[in-house]
Amino acid sequence: MIDIGTIFLVCLIIYILFKRRDLIKLDLRIQRMQYILFIVFVIFLLFVINFLDQKIAFIISNQYPQGLLANYPLISETLTDIFKGITHLGEPNYLALVAFPAFLYFRYKKNTKLQTLILSAVVIMMFGSLISTILKAVFVRSRPYQEWNNFGFYFITDVLQKRVPYNGDHMSFPSGHTMVASCGFFYLAMMNKNIHMKIFWSAFPILVAVSRVYLSYHWLSDVLASLLFGLFLAKKYRDSLDPSSLNDLNS
């Protein structure tokens, strides 16, 4: 059954396709220094995968009895409820429940600046969702609630040999929720000069990342990769747009 958030999201996408196609652009050209930083991060990510992923999952995940909160079921249940709410901030259809009414309001007020801000945030979130889905199908990593095998990675050759299905249980890397939240909220943070608003928007993807690890849907390396790549995409998207179409929130 299609929920109202999905309907709102589809309405926004249709409007963008017909009225604001100028917002659909993303220049992913990488500079030399960015290549160096990418290599450094990959090395760091390999360290996390080898030495921290399993330990962190066992310590803070709500699925394992040896976790820190295993002896405190009331706290664990409360945190689970809180993080189940927070994790929705990485789902485009839930974010559309706010974005679509806000867009209609600013359209009624003829505030083109905030209309554009909302629509462009939707575009980069959808870019993030699409790219994360492609990467999931490439890496084919099992989630923390599955067995620990080859650090959770199967890749294409292993899929052909082991017949691991392309389903939710084997599409852990990267975190789609964290990627969507990072693209959207980091982009909003970049569009703000006010330091307090930058911190406010930047906190959301970090909270989503924590929720995904705590709820046993992702390894630590999944969300770290998504946070960095989401930040990278948000910056590249902002730089790809025509400056004349975007004004800072405080201008």
Residue pairs with C-beta under 8 A, 6 or more apart in sequence:
3 93
4 97
5 91
5 93
5 94
5 95
5 96
5 97
6 93
6 96
8 93
8 96
8 97
8 99
8 100
8 101
9 92
9 93
9 96
9 99
9 100
9 122
11 100
12 96
12 99
12 100
12 103
12 119
12 122
13 122
13 126
15 119
16 23
16 24
16 119
16 122
16 123
17 24
20 116
20 119
22 242
22 245
23 116
23 119
23 120
23 123
23 241
23 245
24 123
25 237
25 240
25 241
26 124
26 127
26 233
26 236
26 237
26 240
27 236
27 239
27 240
28 236
30 38
34 232
41 228
45 221
45 224
45 225
48 220
48 221
48 224
49 151
49 219
49 221
50 151
52 220
52 221
53 151
53 152
53 219
53 220
53 221
54 148
56 213
56 219
56 220
57 64
57 144
57 213
57 216
57 219
57 220
58 64
58 66
58 67
59 66
59 67
59 68
60 67
60 68
60 69
60 213
60 214
61 67
61 144
61 213
61 214
61 215
61 216
62 69
62 76
62 79
62 80
62 214
62 215
62 216
63 144
63 145
63 216
64 70
64 216
67 76
69 75
69 76
69 79
70 76
79 214
80 214
80 215
83 210
83 211
83 214
83 215
84 211
84 215
86 207
86 208
86 210
86 211
87 177
87 208
87 211
87 212
87 215
87 217
88 94
89 95
89 177
89 181
89 185
89 204
89 207
89 208
90 175
90 176
90 177
90 178
90 179
90 180
90 181
90 205
90 208
90 212
91 177
91 180
92 122
92 125
92 126
92 129
92 180
95 125
95 180
95 184
96 122
99 118
99 121
99 122
102 114
102 118
103 115
103 118
103 119
106 114
106 115
106 118
107 115
113 247
113 249
113 251
114 249
116 245
116 246
117 188
117 191
117 246
117 249
120 187
120 237
120 241
120 246
121 184
121 187
121 188
122 184
123 237
124 183
124 184
124 187
124 233
124 234
124 237
125 180
125 183
125 184
127 183
127 233
127 237
128 179
128 180
128 182
128 183
128 184
128 230
128 233
129 176
129 179
129 180
131 179
131 229
131 233
132 174
132 175
132 176
132 179
132 180
132 226
133 176
135 173
135 174
136 171
136 172
136 173
136 174
136 176
137 166
137 171
138 155
138 156
139 153
139 155
139 173
139 174
140 153
140 154
140 155
140 156
140 158
140 159
140 164
140 166
140 170
140 171
141 152
141 153
141 154
141 170
141 171
141 172
141 173
141 219
141 222
142 149
142 152
142 154
142 164
142 169
142 170
142 172
143 152
143 168
143 169
143 170
143 172
143 216
143 217
143 218
143 219
144 152
144 172
144 216
144 217
144 218
144 219
145 169
145 216
146 152
146 169
146 170
150 158
152 172
152 173
152 219
153 173
154 162
154 164
154 170
158 164
159 166
164 170
172 217
172 218
172 219
172 222
173 219
173 221
173 222
173 225
174 222
174 223
174 225
174 226
174 229
175 209
175 212
175 217
175 218
175 222
175 223
175 225
175 226
176 226
177 208
177 211
177 212
177 217
178 205
178 208
178 209
178 212
178 218
178 222
178 223
178 226
178 227
178 230
179 226
179 229
179 230
179 233
180 230
181 204
181 205
181 208
181 209
181 230
182 205
182 226
182 227
182 229
182 230
182 231
182 233
182 234
183 230
183 233
183 234
183 237
184 234
185 201
185 202
185 204
185 205
186 201
186 202
186 205
186 230
186 231
186 234
186 235
187 234
187 237
187 238
188 201
189 197
189 198
189 199
189 200
189 201
189 202
190 198
190 234
190 235
190 238
191 238
191 246
191 248
191 249
192 198
192 201
192 248
192 249
192 250
193 248
193 249
193 250
194 249
194 250
197 249
205 227
205 230
206 227
209 223
209 224
209 226
209 227
210 223
212 218
212 222
212 223
213 219
213 220
213 223
238 246
